[in-house]
Amino acid sequence: MKFVFAALAAATIAAPFALAQGNLELGAAYSNYDADGADLGALTARGTYFFSPYAGVEGEASFGVADDDVGASTVELDNSFAAFGVVKAPVAEQVDVFARAGYATSEYNVSTPGLGSASGDDDGFAYGVGAKVFLTDRFGLRGDFTRYDGDDVDADVISVGGVVRF
């Protein structure tokens, strides 16, 4: 959790500089987590700062909105926070592809009737690829696939949403 607070503090300090340089992207998405067989949904917010035309850093926060029944148990994602290094390559005037790698931490909750509930944290390496298609100079659509290799839970995450470039 200290990592998340440090990342948020750095983003708060860097945001005015990023706005002045035009290197900031903010986005929102729906993310589908396939977490060891549980199909979970989350709303995701992202902020990306590019310190060069091709490289940057990204912070991500997701909050669970759709849980799944696995056997007699209900599995839900409480939240997930991540920080990534990002590299991008333009493939057309308004289209970028990107790759990202970093660290993520997630909190899950499992409840079973008659047995109660349990929650736990899981963290580890995360990496993925995606693309952005800008419909205007500032607004675009983003899709990505990210693999979360946690200590106890692995998740494949597909995310689709919008992005605004400042």
C-alpha positions, -999 to +999 in steps of 0.1 A: +000+000+000+030+023+006+038+018-030+004+030-041+006+061-020+041+069-033+029+065-069-001+088-063+021+114-047+045+113-077+016+116-101+002+146-082+035+163-084+041+155-121+006+163-133+011+201-137+044+196-156+027+169-178-002+193-187+022+220-196+041+196-219+011+178-234+024+144-224-004+133-201-032+108-209-061+100-187-084+071-193-113+051-180-122+015-189-141-016-181-118-045-173-126-082-173-104-103-150-101-140-155-086-147-121-079-185-118-113-193-133-134-165-117-148-141-143-147-107-126-155-071-138-139-038-127-140-001-135-105+010-142-089+045-141-055+052-156-030+080-159+000+079-182+028+103-184+052+102-214+086+117-206+097+110-242+078+104-275+081+066-270+085+059-232+065+067-201+050+056-168+015+046-160-006+043-129-038+022-127-066+017-102-094-008-106-125-013-084-146-045-087-182-041-100-190-077-111-184-108-091-186-145-101-200-177-086-174-205-086-190-236-072-209-226-040-186-196-034-188-161-046-155-144-057-151-107-060-123-083-068-123-055-042-096-034-058-063-036-078-035-010-081-006-011-105+023+009-118+039+003-152+067+014-174+053+019-209+068+020-244+047+029-274+052+029-312+030+048-337+018+026-365-003+052-382-010+089-377-037+083-351-028+048-340-003+037-313+006+002-301+022-002-267+037-026-243+038-022-205+055-040-176+053-033-139+040-043-105+004-049-093-014-056-060-050-068-058-075-076-030-100-104-035-129-116-013-144-151-014-176-160+005-192-194+009-227-199+024-224-216+057-186-212+059-182-174+059-159-152+039-122-147+035-102-119+019-066-116+008-040-096-010-021-108-040+008-090-057+034-095-083+047-088-118+023-076-145+029-072-182+008-066-213+002-051-248-024-029-263-034-003-288-049+032-289-069+047-318-074+085-316-106+096-331-097+133-327-064+150-316-074+145-280-099+116-276-093+080-284-103+044-277-079+020-259-079-018-257-053-039-239-044-073-225-025-076-193-012-107-174-010-104-136+014-130-122+005-129-085+019-149-056-013-169-052-037-157-080-029-152-117-052-131-138-056-124-175-072-090-179-088-075-210-097-039-208-116-016-232-122+021-227-115+057-236-085+079-233-080+117-233-047+133-243-037+166-226 
